[in-house]
Amino acid sequence: MNKFMNWLQNVLMPPLAKAGNNKYLVSIRNGLVLTLPAVISGSIFLIIANIPIPAWSNFMKPYMDAMGVAVNSSFGIISLLAAIGIGYELAKALELDAINGAGLSTMAFIVASFNSKYTLDTANFASSGLFTAIVCSFISVLILNLFVKKNWVIKLPNGVPAAVSQSFVSLIPGFLVLLLFWGLRVPLHFDINLFVQSIFHPLLFAMNSLPGIMFYTLLVSVLWVAGIHGDMTLEGISDPIFLQFLTANGIAYAHHQTIPYLTSSGFSSLFVNVGGTGATIMLVFWMLSSKSKAYRELGKVAFPGALFEINEPVIFGFPIVMNPITLIPFIVIPQILTVLTYILMSVHLVRPAVMMVPWTMPPIIGPLMATGWDWRAGVWSAIELVIAGAIYYPFFKVAEKQMVAQEASEA
């Protein structure tokens, strides 16, 4: 176990921690925050329109098309918002004018969204264009960065207002960005969006597969065990994928079509991380009635947060970090919940997530809302708590015995 911990801390963690702090991945993670108000707002309309009460469903029938406008105008612009947000965040990270970065990224993405008939294809503004938005943002901001750092820009006198001066700074790089993307899309007839999608398609396929989501879940757990925020570290890679899945699911659900993706946003945060990463809410539950005074007090402090998926007090207070006793259940429980949830969704016993709900939503309630009021999701969430509690119990009793002996010795 000591050898494993040393390997974890000295070999595996440093490159992963470095990747988690990479400015490009951080810009994706922070830039996608701009999409959340739209996705959550659209989800609220979906929730209201699809409350599973017959009288309400009959009442809403004449208004479904009108409700669809709100859904399409929120879910349908995810990639456009992502281009704005990522361009802004990356420019800020590179110490450039953030508004210029957002503007050039948006312009490049819109040029890439024209079809072969030179008509703007707004379908690319939805989730299918998310990776194109990332690529366009990176290229545009890097061009801007090159010109600014080399001082190949137009500079106006000091008396000119800053906003005007900054706009002229981006004039030359902006023209080059436009020329580059226009040249690819129009004279060369190169479909940028289709090309980017073909590159990232294997990654999308992998993350919607059982082995792929199991590996992602394992990586998150292992990072946490080493004291690194696993969810946040991998967000820059996983969020664009899970968000694309969710918006596709939401649009399909709104049009009463087959839900295409199982592992959309909410699969991990609501079904696997019940009560926090590692389903630690059940560890808190056992602490509340512990023979150890320290564990009882920690349980009282941690329980309110655990109800809303916040489990840092447990991870660092129990602790779970670098603790051989809790390492096994903390890693095994998410794997079991991942496999069982995936199977239940694949055989249509539980509906996949189709709506964005905050990750802080309590167990049972969160899965119920995210799946469009599928009561089976709420039942499964309750069963998950029982499974997690049963697995944690023997390991908790071992830790409790050690803590009680330590407290007696100190007394």
KEKE-3310 file (N, C-alpha, C; in steps of 0.2 Angstrom, whole numbers, plus 5000, padded with zeros to 4 digits):
npx = (5004:5010:5019:5011:5004:5015:5019:5007:5008:5020:5022:5011:5002:5009:5010:4996:4991:4997:4992:4979:4980:4983:4983:4975:4966:4960:4954:4944:4936:4932:4927:4916:4907:4899:4889:4881:4869:4861:4858:4853:4842:4834:4832:4823:4812:4809:4807:4795:4786:4785:4780:4775:4760:4744:4733:4740:4748:4739:4734:4746:4748:4743:4753:4765:4773:4776:4784:4794:4801:4809:4817:4824:4831:4839:4846:4850:4860:4872:4886:4889:4889:4899:4910:4912:4914:4925:4935:4936:4941:4953:4960:4961:4969:4981:4984:4979:4968:4952:4939:4942:4948:4936:4928:4935:4935:4922:4919:4927:4921:4908:4910:4915:4904:4896:4888:4890:4883:4885:4877:4872:4873:4864:4862:4874:4877:4872:4874:4882:4892:4902:4915:4921:4920:4929:4941:4941:4942:4954:4963:4961:4963:4977:4983:4980:4987:5000:5002:5001:5011:5022:5021:5015:5005:4992:4994:4987:4987:4990:4980:4968:4953:4953:4945:4943:4956:4960:4952:4958:4970:4967:4964:4972:4976:4963:4959:4967:4963:4950:4952:4959:4949:4939:4945:4948:4935:4927:4934:4942:4932:4932:4926:4925:4919:4914:4926:4932:4923:4925:4937:4936:4926:4930:4933:4921:4913:4920:4918:4905:4904:4904:4917:4924:4918:4919:4933:4935:4928:4936:4948:4945:4942:4954:4962:4957:4959:4973:4973:4970:4958:4948:4937:4937:4949:4948:4938:4940:4942:4932:4920:4916:4912:4902:4893:4889:4883:4872:4864:4861:4853:4843:4836:4832:4823:4814:4808:4802:4809:4821:4832:4849:4862:4870:4878:4877:4879:4877:4876:4888:4889:4876:4871:4882:4891:4883:4879:4891:4908:4913:4902:4901:4892:4885:4895:4896:4884:4886:4895:4887:4882:4892:4904:4915:4919:4925:4922:4908:4906:4912:4904:4892:4895:4898:4887:4876:4882:4885:4872:4870:4879:4892:4907:4920:4924:4923:4932:4944:4944:4940:4952:4950:4959:4974:4972:4973:4963:4950:4952:4949:4934:4931:4935:4930:4916:4911:4914:4905:4893:4893:4894:4881:4872:4874:4870:4857:4851:4854:4846:4834:4828:4830:4829:4841:4850:4842:4841:4848:4853:4858:4874:4874:4862:4852:4853:4842:4832:4839:4842:4829:4824:4833:4831:4819:4808:4808:4802:4808:4822:4823:4820:4831:4842:4840:4842:4855:4861:4859:4867:4880:4881:4881:4893:4903:4902:4909:4922:4922:4919:4932:4940:4934:4936:4950:4950:4943:4951:4962:4957:4954:4967:4973:4965)
npy = (4994:5006:5008:5009:5021:5030:5029:5034:5047:5053:5049:5048:5059:5072:5075:5075:5085:5096:5096:5099:5112:5119:5132:5133:5122:5126:5138:5133:5127:5137:5146:5139:5141:5151:5146:5140:5148:5148:5134:5130:5138:5134:5121:5123:5127:5115:5107:5112:5111:5097:5091:5077:5075:5071:5080:5092:5090:5089:5102:5109:5106:5114:5124:5119:5121:5134:5134:5127:5136:5143:5133:5129:5141:5142:5130:5129:5138:5135:5132:5144:5153:5147:5149:5163:5164:5155:5161:5174:5170:5164:5174:5182:5174:5175:5187:5197:5209:5205:5206:5208:5196:5188:5193:5190:5176:5173:5178:5170:5158:5159:5161:5149:5142:5143:5135:5125:5132:5145:5150:5154:5142:5139:5128:5123:5131:5125:5110:5102:5110:5112:5108:5114:5127:5128:5125:5136:5147:5145:5146:5159:5167:5164:5169:5183:5185:5182:5193:5204:5202:5202:5215:5219:5228:5241:5256:5269:5286:5292:5299:5294:5286:5271:5260:5262:5262:5249:5242:5245:5239:5226:5225:5222:5208:5203:5205:5195:5183:5183:5182:5170:5160:5163:5160:5146:5141:5147:5149:5137:5128:5120:5111:5116:5113:5100:5093:5095:5089:5076:5073:5073:5064:5050:5052:5056:5045:5036:5041:5040:5027:5012:5007:5019:5029:5023:5023:5037:5040:5032:5039:5052:5048:5043:5054:5062:5055:5057:5070:5080:5090:5081:5081:5095:5096:5088:5094:5103:5094:5085:5092:5099:5088:5081:5091:5093:5081:5082:5093:5088:5077:5085:5092:5081:5075:5086:5085:5073:5062:5048:5046:5051:5049:5042:5045:5059:5076:5076:5063:5058:5068:5067:5054:5045:5052:5053:5063:5069:5066:5050:5045:5050:5054:5044:5039:5050:5048:5037:5042:5050:5043:5038:5029:5036:5052:5062:5059:5059:5073:5078:5072:5079:5092:5090:5085:5094:5100:5088:5084:5092:5089:5093:5089:5091:5093:5080:5073:5079:5080:5068:5058:5056:5057:5051:5040:5023:5015:5020:5021:5010:5008:5021:5022:5010:5011:5022:5015:5004:5010:5017:5007:5000:5010:5014:5002:5001:5012:5009:4999:5005:5006:5017:5034:5043:5058:5073:5086:5101:5102:5110:5104:5104:5099:5089:5071:5060:5070:5078:5068:5065:5077:5080:5069:5072:5071:5057:5044:5033:5036:5043:5033:5024:5032:5032:5019:5018:5025:5016:5005:5011:5015:5002:4997:5006:5003:4992:4997:5009:5005:4999:5010:5018:5010:5012:5026:5027:5020:5028:5040:5036:5033:5046:5052)
npz = (5000:5004:4994:4983:4986:4986:4973:4967:4972:4968:4955:4946:4950:4948:4933:4930:4939:4934:4921:4925:4928:4917:4906:4895:4896:4907:4903:4894:4904:4912:4902:4898:4908:4904:4897:4905:4912:4901:4898:4910:4911:4899:4903:4914:4907:4900:4911:4916:4906:4905:4916:4925:4926:4922:4920:4919:4908:4898:4898:4894:4881:4870:4870:4868:4857:4858:4870:4866:4859:4868:4873:4861:4859:4869:4872:4859:4856:4862:4858:4852:4863:4870:4862:4863:4877:4879:4871:4878:4891:4888:4882:4892:4901:4894:4896:4887:4879:4885:4879:4865:4862:4864:4854:4842:4842:4841:4829:4820:4823:4818:4804:4801:4802:4791:4777:4762:4753:4756:4766:4782:4794:4807:4814:4819:4829:4840:4851:4843:4837:4847:4849:4838:4841:4852:4845:4836:4844:4851:4840:4835:4846:4849:4837:4839:4851:4846:4837:4846:4855:4847:4843:4832:4828:4827:4834:4843:4848:4865:4870:4865:4868:4879:4875:4861:4857:4860:4851:4839:4841:4839:4826:4814:4817:4818:4805:4799:4805:4800:4787:4786:4791:4782:4770:4771:4772:4761:4747:4747:4750:4762:4775:4790:4802:4800:4799:4811:4820:4815:4820:4834:4836:4840:4853:4859:4857:4865:4878:4880:4881:4891:4896:4894:4902:4915:4916:4916:4928:4937:4937:4942:4955:4960:4959:4969:4980:4981:4985:4976:4967:4959:4950:4946:4940:4929:4922:4911:4900:4901:4902:4889:4882:4890:4891:4878:4875:4884:4879:4867:4871:4878:4868:4860:4869:4871:4858:4858:4855:4853:4866:4864:4871:4885:4895:4898:4905:4922:4924:4930:4941:4947:4948:4950:4959:4972:4985:4985:4978:4977:4984:4997:5007:5014:5022:5030:5036:5044:5053:5061:5071:5077:5089:5091:5097:5090:5076:5077:5079:5067:5058:5061:5057:5043:5037:5033:5021:5014:5010:4999:4990:4993:4999:5004:5018:5023:5015:5017:5031:5037:5037:5019:5010:5005:5013:5018:5023:5019:5005:4997:4997:4993:4980:4974:4976:4967:4955:4955:4955:4943:4933:4936:4935:4921:4915:4919:4912:4899:4896:4897:4909:4917:4914:4904:4909:4904:4906:4913:4929:4944:4951:4964:4969:4980:4983:4975:4973:4964:4953:4949:4944:4934:4924:4919:4927:4929:4939:4942:4942:4954:4963:4960:4964:4978:4981:4977:4988:4998:4994:4994:5007:5013:5008:5013:5027:5034:5032:5038:5052:5055:5054:5064:5076:5077:5079:5091:5100:5100:5105:5118:5122:5122:5131)
capx = (5000:5014:5022:5006:5004:5021:5018:5002:5009:5026:5023:5004:4999:5012:5008:4989:4990:5000:4987:4973:4981:4985:4979:4970:4960:4956:4950:4938:4932:4929:4923:4909:4902:4895:4884:4876:4863:4856:4856:4848:4835:4831:4830:4817:4806:4808:4804:4788:4782:4784:4778:4771:4753:4740:4729:4745:4750:4733:4734:4752:4748:4743:4758:4772:4778:4779:4789:4800:4805:4813:4822:4829:4835:4844:4850:4852:4866:4877:4892:4890:4891:4906:4916:4913:4917:4932:4939:4937:4945:4960:4963:4963:4974:4987:4985:4977:4961:4948:4934:4945:4948:4929:4925:4938:4933:4915:4919:4929:4916:4902:4913:4916:4897:4893:4888:4893:4879:4886:4871:4874:4870:4863:4862:4881:4877:4870:4880:4887:4898:4905:4923:4923:4920:4935:4946:4941:4944:4961:4967:4960:4967:4984:4985:4980:4993:5007:5003:5002:5018:5027:5020:5013:4998:4991:4994:4984:4990:4988:4974:4962:4950:4956:4941:4945:4963:4960:4949:4963:4975:4965:4962:4977:4975:4956:4958:4970:4958:4944:4955:4961:4943:4935:4949:4947:4928:4924:4938:4944:4926:4934:4921:4929:4915:4914:4933:4934:4919:4927:4943:4934:4921:4932:4933:4914:4911:4923:4915:4898:4904:4905:4924:4926:4915:4922:4940:4935:4926:4942:4953:4942:4943:4961:4965:4954:4963:4979:4972:4969:4951:4948:4932:4939:4955:4946:4933:4942:4942:4925:4914:4913:4909:4896:4888:4886:4878:4866:4860:4858:4847:4837:4833:4828:4817:4809:4804:4799:4814:4825:4838:4855:4868:4868:4883:4877:4881:4872:4877:4893:4887:4870:4870:4888:4893:4878:4881:4898:4912:4914:4896:4903:4886:4884:4901:4894:4878:4888:4898:4883:4880:4899:4906:4920:4917:4928:4918:4902:4907:4914:4897:4887:4898:4899:4881:4872:4885:4884:4866:4870:4885:4898:4910:4927:4925:4924:4938:4950:4943:4940:4952:4950:4965:4980:4970:4972:4957:4945:4954:4946:4927:4930:4937:4926:4909:4909:4914:4899:4887:4894:4892:4874:4868:4875:4866:4849:4850:4855:4840:4828:4824:4831:4830:4847:4849:4840:4840:4853:4851:4864:4877:4873:4855:4852:4851:4835:4828:4843:4841:4822:4823:4838:4829:4813:4803:4807:4802:4813:4828:4823:4821:4838:4846:4839:4845:4862:4863:4859:4873:4886:4881:4883:4900:4907:4901:4914:4928:4921:4920:4939:4943:4931:4939:4956:4949:4941:4957:4967:4954:4955:4974:4974:4961)
capy = (5000:5012:5008:5012:5028:5034:5030:5039:5054:5055:5048:5049:5065:5078:5077:5076:5091:5101:5097:5102:5120:5121:5138:5131:5118:5131:5143:5129:5126:5144:5149:5135:5143:5156:5142:5137:5151:5146:5127:5129:5141:5130:5115:5125:5127:5108:5104:5115:5108:5090:5088:5071:5075:5071:5087:5098:5088:5091:5110:5112:5103:5119:5128:5115:5124:5140:5132:5125:5142:5144:5127:5130:5147:5142:5124:5130:5143:5133:5133:5151:5155:5144:5153:5169:5163:5153:5167:5179:5167:5162:5180:5185:5170:5177:5194:5201:5212:5199:5207:5207:5188:5185:5195:5187:5169:5173:5179:5164:5152:5161:5160:5141:5139:5144:5129:5126:5137:5152:5152:5153:5136:5140:5121:5122:5135:5120:5106:5099:5114:5114:5107:5119:5133:5128:5126:5143:5151:5144:5149:5166:5171:5163:5174:5189:5185:5183:5200:5209:5201:5205:5222:5220:5231:5248:5259:5276:5291:5291:5303:5291:5282:5265:5256:5263:5260:5242:5240:5245:5234:5219:5226:5218:5201:5202:5204:5189:5178:5183:5180:5163:5156:5164:5156:5139:5139:5149:5147:5130:5124:5116:5111:5116:5110:5093:5091:5095:5084:5069:5072:5072:5058:5044:5054:5056:5038:5033:5044:5037:5019:5009:5007:5026:5032:5019:5026:5044:5039:5030:5045:5057:5046:5043:5061:5065:5051:5060:5077:5084:5090:5077:5084:5101:5095:5085:5098:5106:5089:5082:5097:5100:5082:5080:5096:5091:5075:5084:5097:5084:5074:5089:5093:5075:5074:5091:5083:5066:5057:5043:5050:5047:5048:5039:5048:5066:5080:5074:5055:5057:5072:5066:5047:5042:5056:5054:5065:5070:5061:5044:5044:5050:5056:5038:5039:5055:5045:5032:5046:5054:5038:5034:5029:5041:5059:5066:5057:5062:5080:5079:5071:5085:5098:5088:5082:5099:5100:5082:5084:5096:5086:5096:5084:5093:5092:5073:5071:5081:5079:5061:5060:5051:5059:5046:5035:5017:5012:5023:5022:5005:5010:5028:5020:5005:5013:5025:5011:5000:5014:5019:5001:4999:5016:5013:4996:5003:5017:5006:4994:5009:5006:5024:5038:5047:5065:5077:5093:5103:5104:5111:5098:5104:5096:5083:5065:5058:5076:5079:5063:5065:5083:5079:5065:5074:5068:5050:5042:5027:5039:5044:5026:5021:5036:5030:5012:5019:5027:5010:5002:5015:5014:4995:4996:5010:5002:4989:5001:5014:5002:4999:5017:5020:5007:5015:5032:5026:5018:5034:5045:5033:5034:5053:5054)
capz = (5000:5004:4987:4979:4988:4984:4965:4966:4974:4965:4947:4943:4951:4945:4927:4930:4942:4929:4916:4927:4929:4910:4905:4889:4899:4912:4899:4892:4910:4914:4897:4897:4913:4901:4894:4911:4912:4895:4898:4915:4909:4895:4907:4917:4902:4899:4917:4917:4900:4905:4923:4923:4929:4916:4919:4917:4901:4893:4898:4891:4874:4865:4871:4868:4852:4861:4875:4862:4857:4874:4873:4855:4859:4874:4870:4852:4855:4867:4855:4851:4869:4871:4858:4867:4884:4879:4868:4883:4896:4885:4881:4899:4904:4890:4897:4882:4880:4884:4874:4859:4861:4863:4848:4836:4842:4839:4822:4817:4824:4814:4798:4801:4803:4785:4773:4755:4749:4759:4771:4789:4797:4814:4818:4822:4836:4846:4854:4838:4835:4853:4848:4833:4845:4855:4840:4833:4850:4852:4834:4835:4852:4848:4832:4843:4855:4842:4835:4852:4858:4842:4843:4825:4829:4826:4841:4843:4853:4872:4872:4862:4873:4879:4871:4854:4856:4860:4845:4833:4842:4836:4819:4810:4819:4817:4798:4797:4807:4795:4780:4787:4791:4776:4765:4771:4771:4755:4741:4747:4752:4767:4780:4796:4807:4799:4800:4819:4823:4814:4824:4841:4836:4844:4860:4861:4857:4871:4884:4880:4882:4898:4898:4894:4908:4920:4917:4919:4935:4941:4937:4947:4962:4961:4960:4975:4985:4981:4988:4970:4966:4953:4946:4943:4936:4922:4919:4904:4895:4901:4901:4883:4880:4894:4889:4871:4876:4888:4875:4862:4875:4879:4861:4858:4874:4869:4852:4860:4851:4857:4870:4861:4875:4892:4900:4898:4911:4927:4925:4935:4946:4951:4949:4953:4965:4976:4991:4984:4975:4981:4988:5004:5011:5018:5027:5035:5040:5049:5058:5065:5077:5079:5096:5092:5098:5084:5070:5078:5078:5060:5055:5062:5053:5036:5035:5029:5015:5010:5007:4993:4986:4995:5003:5006:5025:5024:5011:5021:5038:5040:5030:5014:5006:5007:5019:5015:5025:5015:4998:4993:4996:4989:4973:4972:4975:4961:4949:4955:4953:4936:4930:4937:4932:4914:4913:4919:4907:4892:4895:4897:4916:4920:4908:4905:4910:4898:4909:4917:4936:4948:4954:4972:4970:4984:4980:4974:4970:4958:4947:4947:4940:4928:4920:4916:4932:4929:4946:4943:4944:4961:4967:4959:4968:4985:4981:4977:4995:5002:4992:4996:5015:5015:5007:5018:5034:5037:5032:5043:5058:5056:5056:5071:5081:5078:5082:5098:5104:5100:5110:5125:5124:5123:5138)
cpx = (5004:5018:5017:5005:5009:5021:5013:5004:5015:5026:5016:5002:5002:5010:5000:4987:4992:4995:4981:4974:4983:4980:4973:4964:4956:4952:4944:4934:4928:4925:4916:4904:4897:4888:4878:4870:4858:4854:4851:4842:4831:4828:4824:4811:4804:4805:4797:4784:4781:4783:4773:4764:4748:4736:4734:4747:4745:4733:4740:4752:4748:4749:4765:4776:4780:4784:4795:4804:4811:4819:4827:4833:4840:4849:4853:4858:4872:4884:4894:4893:4898:4911:4917:4916:4924:4937:4941:4942:4952:4963:4965:4969:4981:4988:4984:4970:4956:4942:4936:4945:4941:4927:4928:4936:4926:4915:4921:4924:4910:4904:4913:4909:4893:4893:4890:4889:4880:4880:4873:4870:4869:4863:4869:4881:4875:4876:4885:4893:4903:4913:4925:4924:4927:4941:4947:4943:4951:4965:4966:4964:4974:4986:4985:4986:5000:5008:5004:5009:5023:5027:5018:5006:4998:4990:4992:4987:4987:4982:4967:4959:4952:4952:4942:4951:4964:4957:4954:4969:4973:4963:4966:4976:4968:4955:4961:4966:4952:4946:4956:4954:4939:4939:4948:4939:4925:4928:4940:4938:4928:4929:4924:4925:4915:4921:4934:4929:4922:4934:4941:4929:4923:4931:4926:4911:4914:4920:4908:4898:4905:4912:4926:4924:4918:4930:4940:4933:4932:4947:4951:4943:4950:4964:4963:4958:4970:4979:4971:4961:4950:4943:4934:4945:4953:4941:4934:4942:4935:4919:4911:4909:4902:4890:4885:4881:4871:4861:4857:4852:4841:4833:4829:4822:4812:4804:4802:4803:4818:4831:4844:4861:4866:4872:4883:4879:4875:4873:4882:4891:4881:4869:4876:4891:4887:4880:4888:4902:4913:4907:4897:4897:4884:4889:4899:4888:4881:4892:4894:4881:4887:4900:4912:4917:4919:4924:4911:4901:4908:4907:4892:4889:4897:4892:4877:4875:4884:4877:4866:4877:4892:4902:4918:4928:4926:4931:4944:4950:4943:4947:4951:4957:4971:4979:4969:4966:4951:4946:4950:4938:4926:4931:4932:4918:4907:4909:4908:4893:4887:4891:4884:4870:4868:4870:4859:4847:4850:4849:4834:4824:4825:4832:4837:4845:4847:4840:4846:4851:4858:4867:4876:4866:4856:4851:4844:4831:4832:4842:4834:4821:4827:4835:4822:4807:4802:4808:4807:4820:4829:4824:4828:4842:4846:4842:4853:4865:4864:4866:4879:4887:4884:4891:4905:4907:4907:4921:4928:4922:4928:4942:4940:4934:4946:4955:4947:4947:4962:4964:4955:4962:4976:4971:4965)
cpy = (5006:5013:5011:5019:5033:5034:5035:5046:5057:5054:5050:5056:5071:5080:5079:5083:5097:5102:5100:5110:5123:5127:5137:5127:5122:5136:5139:5129:5132:5147:5145:5137:5148:5152:5140:5141:5149:5139:5126:5132:5137:5124:5117:5125:5119:5105:5106:5112:5101:5087:5083:5070:5076:5078:5092:5096:5091:5099:5113:5110:5109:5124:5125:5119:5131:5139:5130:5130:5144:5139:5128:5136:5147:5136:5125:5134:5141:5134:5140:5154:5153:5147:5160:5168:5160:5158:5172:5176:5166:5169:5183:5181:5172:5184:5199:5204:5206:5200:5206:5199:5185:5187:5191:5179:5169:5174:5173:5158:5153:5159:5152:5138:5140:5137:5130:5130:5144:5154:5150:5147:5136:5133:5120:5126:5130:5116:5103:5103:5116:5113:5112:5126:5134:5129:5133:5148:5151:5147:5156:5170:5170:5168:5181:5190:5186:5190:5205:5208:5203:5212:5224:5223:5238:5251:5267:5280:5290:5294:5300:5287:5275:5260:5256:5261:5253:5239:5240:5241:5227:5220:5222:5210:5199:5201:5197:5183:5177:5180:5172:5158:5157:5160:5149:5137:5141:5147:5140:5125:5118:5117:5110:5112:5103:5090:5090:5090:5077:5068:5070:5066:5052:5046:5054:5049:5035:5035:5042:5030:5018:5010:5014:5029:5029:5022:5033:5044:5037:5036:5050:5054:5045:5049:5064:5061:5054:5067:5082:5084:5087:5079:5090:5100:5092:5089:5101:5101:5086:5086:5098:5094:5080:5085:5095:5086:5078:5089:5093:5080:5078:5091:5087:5074:5079:5089:5076:5061:5053:5047:5047:5046:5046:5043:5056:5069:5078:5066:5055:5061:5070:5058:5043:5045:5058:5056:5067:5065:5056:5042:5045:5052:5050:5037:5044:5052:5041:5036:5049:5049:5035:5034:5034:5048:5063:5065:5060:5070:5082:5078:5076:5091:5096:5087:5087:5099:5094:5081:5088:5095:5089:5092:5085:5092:5085:5071:5073:5081:5072:5058:5054:5051:5055:5042:5028:5013:5014:5023:5017:5007:5016:5027:5015:5007:5016:5020:5006:5004:5016:5013:5000:5004:5015:5008:4998:5008:5014:5001:4998:5009:5013:5028:5042:5054:5069:5084:5095:5105:5106:5105:5098:5101:5090:5077:5064:5064:5077:5075:5064:5071:5082:5075:5066:5071:5060:5047:5037:5030:5040:5038:5024:5025:5034:5023:5013:5021:5021:5006:5005:5014:5007:4994:5000:5007:4998:4993:5006:5011:5001:5005:5020:5017:5010:5022:5032:5025:5024:5039:5043:5034:5042:5056:5052)
cpz = (5000:4997:4982:4980:4986:4976:4963:4967:4970:4957:4944:4944:4948:4938:4926:4933:4937:4923:4918:4928:4922:4908:4899:4892:4904:4908:4896:4898:4912:4909:4896:4902:4910:4898:4899:4911:4907:4896:4904:4914:4904:4898:4911:4913:4901:4905:4918:4912:4901:4912:4922:4927:4923:4915:4917:4910:4896:4893:4894:4883:4869:4865:4870:4862:4854:4866:4871:4859:4862:4874:4867:4856:4865:4873:4863:4851:4860:4864:4854:4857:4871:4868:4861:4873:4884:4876:4874:4888:4894:4884:4887:4902:4900:4891:4891:4884:4879:4879:4867:4857:4860:4856:4842:4836:4840:4831:4818:4817:4819:4806:4796:4801:4796:4781:4766:4751:4752:4763:4778:4792:4804:4818:4821:4828:4842:4848:4849:4836:4841:4852:4843:4837:4849:4851:4838:4838:4851:4846:4834:4840:4851:4843:4835:4847:4852:4840:4840:4854:4854:4841:4835:4825:4828:4833:4840:4849:4860:4873:4869:4868:4873:4875:4864:4852:4855:4854:4839:4834:4839:4829:4814:4811:4817:4809:4796:4799:4802:4789:4781:4787:4785:4770:4765:4769:4764:4748:4741:4749:4757:4773:4787:4802:4807:4801:4808:4822:4821:4818:4831:4842:4840:4851:4863:4861:4863:4877:4885:4881:4889:4900:4899:4901:4915:4921:4919:4926:4940:4942:4942:4954:4964:4963:4967:4981:4986:4984:4982:4969:4959:4948:4942:4939:4929:4919:4912:4899:4895:4900:4894:4880:4883:4892:4882:4871:4879:4883:4869:4865:4876:4873:4859:4863:4872:4863:4852:4855:4856:4860:4867:4866:4882:4897:4899:4905:4916:4928:4931:4942:4950:4952:4952:4959:4970:4983:4991:4981:4979:4985:4996:5009:5016:5023:5032:5039:5045:5054:5063:5071:5079:5087:5097:5092:5092:5078:5071:5076:5070:5056:5055:5057:5045:5033:5030:5022:5011:5007:5000:4989:4988:5000:5005:5013:5026:5021:5015:5028:5041:5041:5025:5010:5009:5013:5016:5017:5020:5007:4994:4992:4992:4982:4970:4971:4969:4955:4949:4953:4946:4932:4930:4934:4924:4911:4913:4914:4900:4891:4896:4904:4919:4914:4909:4906:4904:4900:4913:4924:4940:4951:4961:4974:4974:4980:4980:4970:4963:4952:4945:4942:4933:4923:4917:4920:4931:4936:4947:4944:4951:4965:4966:4964:4976:4986:4981:4984:4999:5000:4994:5004:5017:5014:5012:5025:5037:5038:5038:5050:5060:5058:5063:5076:5083:5082:5090:5103:5105:5105:5117:5127:5126:5130:5144)
residu = (MET:ASN:LYS:PHE:MET:ASN:TRP:LEU:GLN:ASN:VAL:LEU:MET:PRO:PRO:LEU:ALA:LYS:ALA:GLY:ASN:ASN:LYS:TYR:LEU:VAL:SER:ILE:ARG:ASN:GLY:LEU:VAL:LEU:THR:LEU:PRO:ALA:VAL:ILE:SER:GLY:SER:ILE:PHE:LEU:ILE:ILE:ALA:ASN:ILE:PRO:ILE:PRO:ALA:TRP:SER:ASN:PHE:MET:LYS:PRO:TYR:MET:ASP:ALA:MET:GLY:VAL:ALA:VAL:ASN:SER:SER:PHE:GLY:ILE:ILE:SER:LEU:LEU:ALA:ALA:ILE:GLY:ILE:GLY:TYR:GLU:LEU:ALA:LYS:ALA:LEU:GLU:LEU:ASP:ALA:ILE:ASN:GLY:ALA:GLY:LEU:SER:THR:MET:ALA:PHE:ILE:VAL:ALA:SER:PHE:ASN:SER:LYS:TYR:THR:LEU:ASP:THR:ALA:ASN:PHE:ALA:SER:SER:GLY:LEU:PHE:THR:ALA:ILE:VAL:CYS:SER:PHE:ILE:SER:VAL:LEU:ILE:LEU:ASN:LEU:PHE:VAL:LYS:LYS:ASN:TRP:VAL:ILE:LYS:LEU:PRO:ASN:GLY:VAL:PRO:ALA:ALA:VAL:SER:GLN:SER:PHE:VAL:SER:LEU:ILE:PRO:GLY:PHE:LEU:VAL:LEU:LEU:LEU:PHE:TRP:GLY:LEU:ARG:VAL:PRO:LEU:HIS:PHE:ASP:ILE:ASN:LEU:PHE:VAL:GLN:SER:ILE:PHE:HIS:PRO:LEU:LEU:PHE:ALA:MET:ASN:SER:LEU:PRO:GLY:ILE:MET:PHE:TYR:THR:LEU:LEU:VAL:SER:VAL:LEU:TRP:VAL:ALA:GLY:ILE:HIS:GLY:ASP:MET:THR:LEU:GLU:GLY:ILE:SER:ASP:PRO:ILE:PHE:LEU:GLN:PHE:LEU:THR:ALA:ASN:GLY:ILE:ALA:TYR:ALA:HIS:HIS:GLN:THR:ILE:PRO:TYR:LEU:THR:SER:SER:GLY:PHE:SER:SER:LEU:PHE:VAL:ASN:VAL:GLY:GLY:THR:GLY:ALA:THR:ILE:MET:LEU:VAL:PHE:TRP:MET:LEU:SER:SER:LYS:SER:LYS:ALA:TYR:ARG:GLU:LEU:GLY:LYS:VAL:ALA:PHE:PRO:GLY:ALA:LEU:PHE:GLU:ILE:ASN:GLU:PRO:VAL:ILE:PHE:GLY:PHE:PRO:ILE:VAL:MET:ASN:PRO:ILE:THR:LEU:ILE:PRO:PHE:ILE:VAL:ILE:PRO:GLN:ILE:LEU:THR:VAL:LEU:THR:TYR:ILE:LEU:MET:SER:VAL:HIS:LEU:VAL:ARG:PRO:ALA:VAL:MET:MET:VAL:PRO:TRP:THR:MET:PRO:PRO:ILE:ILE:GLY:PRO:LEU:MET:ALA:THR:GLY:TRP:ASP:TRP:ARG:ALA:GLY:VAL:TRP:SER:ALA:ILE:GLU:LEU:VAL:ILE:ALA:GLY:ALA:ILE:TYR:TYR:PRO:PHE:PHE:LYS:VAL:ALA:GLU:LYS:GLN:MET:VAL:ALA:GLN:GLU:ALA:SER:GLU:ALA)
# end
